[in-house]
Amino acid sequence: MYRSDLLRKGRVSLTNRFYSITLVAHKRENIFISMDINRLIITEMKKIETQEAAKTIAFVIMPNHIHWLIQLGTKKTLSDVIKLFKGRCSKVTRDDLGMYKLWQRNYYDHMIRNENDLLNNARYIIANPLRAKIVDKIALYPYWDCIYIK
């Protein structure tokens, strides 16, 4: 009943819908602080997109969590995408960096209701390093991207 691959009560997985996802580091530790780890994570996000499982709209990798705004593809459920992503990240960081515990169990999600909600979520995600006072300007933070900002 508490397995992370089961949809929690009220969670739906709809093809081509947008979802804002939050993934938390194991024990909320500041794991995502090095270029080596974050490059591997971004590479895995790109692989998910290449496989048409989900399209990345925006993301930010914070020191102890990740916000990821995606459009779900037609090939996998939301739960499948998250399981695939977390599993691949865990494997590559274990194999390449010797890290064994990367993720906290489960994830948080919000299905985007409309275009206004989509843009507000993208802004919220990108502004995370500013709100956390990690940087004064988002351009100074290296671990984010958004299709709306070029």
N, C-alpha and C positions, 0 to 999 in steps of 0.2 A: 504494500500500500504506500510506503514512503519512498519507493524507488524513484530516482530522479528522471527516469525515462517515461514515467507515467504523467499524463497531463493532470495538473492539480485542478481542483474543483473550479470550474468557470474558465479554465484555459482552453482556448481553441487554436487550431492550426489550420489556417486557410491559405490556399495557394494564391500567390501574387499580393498578399496583404503585407503591410509594413508592421514591424515589431521593434520596439526598443527593448534591448536586452542588457541586463547587468550581471556580470560574472565576477565573483569575489575570490580573491586569493586565499589559499589555505591559512586558517587562523588569522585572517586579515593582515597577514604579514606584508611588509613592503618588498614584495618579490619582483615587481615589474619596474625596476629602476635602472637596469642596465641595457645598453644598446643591443647586446648579444641576445638576451631573452626577448626583448620587444621586437627585434627583427624577425625572430622565429615565429612569434605570434602573428605579426602582420603577414608573413609569408603564408601561414595557415589560413588566414582570412581570405587571402587572394586565391588559394586553392579551392576553398568553398565556392567562391564566385566562378572560377574557371569550370567547375563541375556543375554549374547552374543550379546548385542547391539553394543559394541565396545571393542576393546582390547587396554589397555594402553601400549604404547611403552616407553614413558617418560613423566614426569611432574615435574614442580617446582611451589611451592606456594610462591609467592613473597608477600611483605606486602600489596600491593594494586592491584595485578592482579595474574592470573594463566596462565601458559603456559602448554598445554596438547597436547601431540602427540599421536594420536590414529589410530587404524586401524578399519574402520567402519565395523560392522558386517552385517549380512543378514536380521536382524529383524526390523531395524529402519533406517530412513533417518538421515543425519547429523543434520538437524534442530530438529528432534524428540529427538535425543540423547542429544543435548544441552538443549533443553526445559526440558526434564526429569531430567537431572543432576542439572540444576539451580533451578528447582522447588523443588526437593528433598532437596537440600542444604538449600534453603530458609526455607522450612518447619521445618527441623530438628534444624537449628540454632534458629528459632523463638520459637519452642517448648522447646528446651533444654536450650537455653541461653537468650531468650527474645529479640533477634535481629530481627528487622523488615525490614530493607532495606539492602540487601546483595549485589545485582548486579546492575551494570550499564546496560542499555538496550542493546540488541543485542550482537554480538561477532565478532571477526575477525577470518578468516580462510584462510589457504593456502593448496591447494591440493598438495601433494608430487608427484613429476614427475618421480623420479627414485631413485635407491638405494643410490646414492651419495647425493641427496637432503635429503633423509631420515636420513642419518648419520649426515649430516651438521646441520639439524634441531634439532636432538637429542643433539648434542654438544652445539648448541646455547642455547637450553632450560636449560641444566644442568649448563652452565657457567653464567647464569643470576645473581646469588648472588655474583659471583666474579666481574662481570662488574659493579654491583651496589655498590661494596665495602662494602657489608654487612659482608662478611667473606674473609679471605685470602686463605683458602683452602676449596674446596667444601665439603670435609669430615666433616667440622665443621658446615655445614648447615643442619638442620634436615628435611626439608620439600621438598624432591625431591626423585625421583627414576627413574631408566632407566634399561630396560631389557638387555642392552649391558654391564652394569657394575654390577658386583657381588662382 
